Amino acid sequence: MSYCAHEGKLYLIPLPFLVGVAVAGVLQNAALESSSYLKYAEVPWHLIALLISFALLKFPGSYYPYWGRIFIPHVANGAILRTLWLLFLWFRKPQKAPENDHVDSLAESPDADMVL
């Protein structure tokens, strides 16, 4: 933001920030639609990968050309903020109990006395 302030372009910050928020949402939805495993995974690896990729996009921000210095770090900031919010929501949701718990299913079945 200091580069934008130095150049007098602070009014441009919200636009790339909102673009980053939208891009992170689209990528998260695409990851969930492409793999049904991700919906019930214990660790949200797709969100961690999004965080790492946008952080790597943000770090060399001062080496981008003129408009890249203004837009790219703010796009990455918006995506990082949205991804952190999605991580917060991921860990806040109630965890689904495993459906195939073999120990409980054997104990509750009427044929539990039989040896398999």
Secondary structure, DSSP 8 states (H G I E B T S, - for coil): -HHHHHHT-GGGSHHHHHHHHHHHHHHHHHHHHH-GGGGG-SS-HHHHHHHHHHHHHHGGGGGS-HHHHHHHHHHHHHHHHHHHHHHHHHHHS-----S--HHHHHHHSTTTTS--
